Amino acid sequence: RVHTAPDILRIKSMREENARLRLRNVLGTFTDITRLPVPRCPEAAIMVAATRDLYIPQQSPLTLQQAWPGSEIRWVKGGHISSYLVHQPAFRDAVSDALDRLPDSWANSYEHPGPVVPKS
């Protein structure tokens, strides 16, 4: 069969859309952190998020905060990279504060949790 130019464009468009849907499904399954078990101490989780991040949408840390009750978001001004470069003390403080929130009983009792399997 001979395809016309509109046929070829339609076929190409359908293939691209199919590829996008498959990629969305794969990424949604394996990169959606809310599908993983809630940490044992979610109140120790402190996320530092950028107000003008074009890589991680502002909704993402909010969704994670809802999935991890007691977690905290600290917003810094800037983009994905610039916020880290300009606000390094905020990131260090978040790590330090998160460690301070861990129960004292955990100080010398770390055990590797084993493989993490996403919830289906």
N, C-alpha and C positions, 0 to 999 in steps of 0.2 A: 504494500500500500504506500502511496505517495502522500506525505503530509504537507499541508500548506503552512505558511509562516504562522498564521494564528494558531493552528493545531500544535505546532512545535512550541510556541510560547505558552500555550495552555498546559501542555504536558510538562514542560520545565517548571512552570509555576506550581503544578500539583506535586511534583517531586520535591521541590523546595519546601512547600508547606508540610508535606509528609515528614521530611527530615527535621523541620522545626518542632513538630509535634513529638516525634520520637526523642529528640534531644531534651525537650521540656520534661517528658516522662522520666527519662534517665536521671536528669539533674534533680528533679523533684523527689525522686526516690532516694538518691544517694547523697545529696547535699543539703537536704532539709533537716536541720539540726533539731527541729521540734519533733521529728520522728524517733529520735533517740531517747533512751530513758532519762528522766529528770535526774540531775546530779543529787548525790546524797545530801548535799548542803547547798541548795540553790541560793540561799540568802548570802552566801559568800561570793556569788557571781556578780562581778561588776563589769559592765560593758561600757567601753568608751566609744561613742559614735560621733561622726562628723555631720555637721548641719548641712554641708553642701557636697556630700559624698555622691558621686555619679556612678560609683561601682556598687555600693550597698545601699539600696533604697532606705529611706528613713523609716518605713514601715517594718523592716526586718528586725531591728533591735526591739521594737515595740512588741512584735509578735513573739519573739524569744522571751521577753520579760513576762508576757502573759503565760507562756508555757512553763516558765521557771518561777514559781511564786516566791516572792521575797527578793528576787534579783534586782539590781539597780542599773540604771542607765545614766551615764554622765556625758552630756553633750559638749563638744568643743567646736569652735568655729573653724571652718575650713573644708577642704576636700579630702579624698581618700588618703593621699600621700602627704599633702601639705599639713593636714591636721596632726599627723604623727611627727613631722619634722618640727613644727612650731610648738606643739603642746606635749613634748616628751615628758615633762614633769607630771602631767595629768595621767599619762599611761603608767608611769612608775608608781604614782600614788594609788592608782586603782589596784595594781598588783599587790602593793604593800597592805592596803586596806582589806583586800579580799583575803589575804593570808591571815590577817588579824581576826577575821570573822570565823575562821575555821575553829572548831572545838579543840580545846587543849588536848583532849584524848587522842587526837589524830597526829600529834606532833611526831611521835615515834612509832606509829602503827600503820604505815602505808603498806598496803598490799596491792599488787597489780590486779585490776578488776577482770582481766581476761578480755577476750574479744567482745566488742559491742555489736550487737545485731539490731539493725533498725526495726522498729515496729511496723507491722504490715497493715 
